[in-house]
Amino acid sequence: MTKIFITIPWFLPAYRAGGPVQSIANLIREYTNGVEYYIFCGDTDVNGAELKDISTRGWTVFNDHTHVWYATPEKTSETLVKQVAKVKPDILFIVGMFSWHYNIVPLLYCKGPRKIISSRGMLHPGALTQKKWKKKIYLQIFKLLEYQHKTDFHATDKQEAKFIGKYFGDLAQIFTASNFPNTIGALPLPKKEVGSLRLATIALISPMKNILSVLMAFETSTDLIQYDIYGAVKDENYWDECKMQIKKLPENITVIVHREIEPAKVKDALHDAHVFILPSKSENFGHALYEALSAGRPLITSHHTPWNCLQSAHAGMNVSMESLTELSAAIHFFAAMDAETLNQWHCGAIDYAEKSVDVEKIREDYGMMFGASTSSN
């Protein structure tokens, strides 16, 4: 039995948050043969709210092969180091790059296990524009201390592997294993009329997701549009900007804010939408994007996700975010469609999703990574 100790700032037991949290939830569901997981995380949501219905007094049984420790803010790092020493894992799987308690402390102070850093898109150029000087300084120190030779790295696709190699050199040991997806299954399309459109976004509300750009793209629209936003607020200042923009929108645009969404409600959110929109600055996978495709909802997204060449597959549109021109045009493109044409794109999205993911290959890739010999720790 291989013990894998996972450090991650958040792991939500009750509802989806997307991103790394969803990736780890899918990992422990899909990769189960011969492994035992210990997940060490905080006791709050991504927005700082306390999680409900959890215990912070020790390891919680999550399922038959997974234990979770919800750490309180007091002595987080000290508790983490002690628990790693007590559990004696074979692998310390560090999710992320820049969190002091959950990324840097386990890297510096946890001794013994083989360490794998899962960068989760944090080395993407778009992601590095946020708090860029702090990140630049940390990465320089990381390289000066030669941690790139003391750890292994996990990338979720070839592009992310290139970003890791760019920062840490050709000698860095990089394993590529995609995220396990959630497949929703084909949903019927809601009624569609020419000149109208129902859009949906399921995402954390932060600058990285570009929701403000979507709202700004509506300003010149003459189509009848309903836009449903589902997700927790990660950046309150950014959300304040979004709310101000919503107030400026013309009467033909209706924006409905739902905030957090439980996993059981994702189908309902997608069921009522014609198109899923999320022009992210970067996504190392984009679980919500894939789930929408699998449900038969064409995408409007950027070129900075794994889901590209959408238009040629009749699965959606990739747009440049250098201006709002392409984004506005894509929204109008789908609004102008009749029901029969949209159904063709519905089928294209499902076909694209089915051809894009090979779950058995993903399992093999994780087996290669977790089963590899220890690097020079």
C-alpha positions, 0 to 999 in steps of 0.5 A: 500500500502506497501512502500519499500525503496531499497538502492543499489549502482547501478541500471542500466536503460539501460543494464544488470549488473547481480548480485544484480542489476538484482535481484532487476530489476526482483523483481520490475517486478514480485512482484507488488501486493500492493507495491510501490518501492523507489530505491535509488542508485548511478548515475554511472555504476559499473565501475564508468562511468556516467549513460546516460539518467538519471535525478539526480534532484529527483525521476524518475518514472521507472514504475507505482509502482517504483521510482528511485533516482540516487544520485550524489557523493555529500552528498549521505548519507545526501540525503539518510537519508533525503529521507527516512525520507520524503518518510516514508517507511514501509520497508528499504530493504538494498541490500548488506553488506559493502557499506558505503553509501548504506548499513552502513549509512541506517543501522545506521542513518535511523530511523523508518522503519523496516530494512531488510538486503539482504546479496546477497552472501556477507557472502559466504566464497568465497566472504569474501576472498576479502578485508577480514580484513576490512570485518571481522572487520566490522562484529565484530563491527556489532555484538558488537552493536547487529544489528543482533537483530535490523534488519531482514535478507534476504537469497536467498537460504538455504545455504545463510541462513546458512552463515547468521546464522553462523555469527549472531546466531540462534536468527537472523530473517532470511527470505528465498526468492529466486531471480525471474529469467529471462527465455529466452526460448529454443534456437536452437543450432548452428552447432556443429562439433567434436573437436570444441566448442563455449563458452560464458560468460556473467558477470562482469569481476572481480576475483569472476567470475574466467574468468582468470581461464577459459583462463588459462585452454585453454593453453593446449587445442588442440580443436578449441574453440571460447570464447565470453566474455560479461560484464563490467570491474569491476576490471581493474587490473584483466582484465589486467591479463586476457588480458595478458593471452589471448596473450599467448593462442595458435592459436586454441583458439579465444577470442572475447571481447564484454564488456557490453551487452543490455538485448535485446542482451542476446538471441543473445549471447546465440544463438551463443554458445554451452555451457555457462561457468562461474566457479564463486567463489560464486554466491547467484543465478547467473542470467546469469547461469539460463538464459543460462540453460533456453535457453538450454545451458549446463553450466560449473561452480563451486560447489559454485552456487545454480546450482549443480548436473548438470552432473547427469541431463545432464545439465552441469558440476560442477568442482572443482577450486582447480586446472585447471584439471577439468575445462580443462577436462570439456571444452574438454568433450563438445568440443569432443561431436557430435551434436546429443549428445550435443542436449541431453544436450541441452534438459537436461539444459531446463528440469533442469531450468524448474524444479528448479524454482517455481515463485509462491512459490517465490512470496509467500516467498516475501509476507511472508518477506515483510508482517512479523511483525516488528522486535525489531528495 
